[in-house]
């Protein structure tokens, strides 16, 4: 398997929501593939007179998430921790030692509020490791659905984005669609150049089905308009600010690809 970001654990933000449980289930394979623990964390934002309640709620959330993962029988080591303070700040600090940070896209608690708006981009932009925002996932799914979609561009970080897409495709047995915007000002001047770049990666990883999708519109518009199911989108770190638009609002993408999750790649 392609080398991916290393770290002490795969961290999951848990807030008591179903979305957080989805994220925890999705993260199990990430932890197993790296041979690191799955670290479930919840925040207790305490104020005078509410310390005990905040801590008890966080502990309850962690017990529920731990039980959900344990119930699948997955061979993964599970750690839990109650963190103090703002969830975004806490997750960013966790990211300094993590292989990946995973969160649900919606929820009922503090992690949910941290992801609905500009703080979603803050987490994605400031984290020291890849960030996965998971919309829906069930360990009982017999087969993963949709493709992994990644943009091909001339940013220096594009290699990291494509490498992340390859690693996820190998882990989840999904095909990849490499999307390239072809007007001359983008640097990718023709569909032939896009196909050439795709062929380079296909030769390196013949076990991963890879197709090219030349477009004349934006990558975001492609995601909203394509009729093909999308399981996972890989964004480069410079596109982290686009995350709330892809995940946090009710868009065309929500209706056509309700399972679509996003990973912000980072080396």
Protein Blocks (a to p, Z undefined) as FASTA:
>chain_A
ZZddddfbdcdddehiaklmmmmmmmmmmmmmnopacdddddddddehilmmmmmmmmmm
mmmmmmmmmmnopacdddddddedjfklmmmmmmmmpmbdcddfbdfblmlmmmncjklm
mmmmmpcbdcdddfbdcfklmbdgdjddddddfbfklmmmmmmmmmmmmmnopacddddd
fbfklopabfklmmmmmmmmmmmmmmbccdddddfbdfklmmmmpmbdcfbdcddfklmm
mmmmmmmpccfklmmmmmbccddddZZ
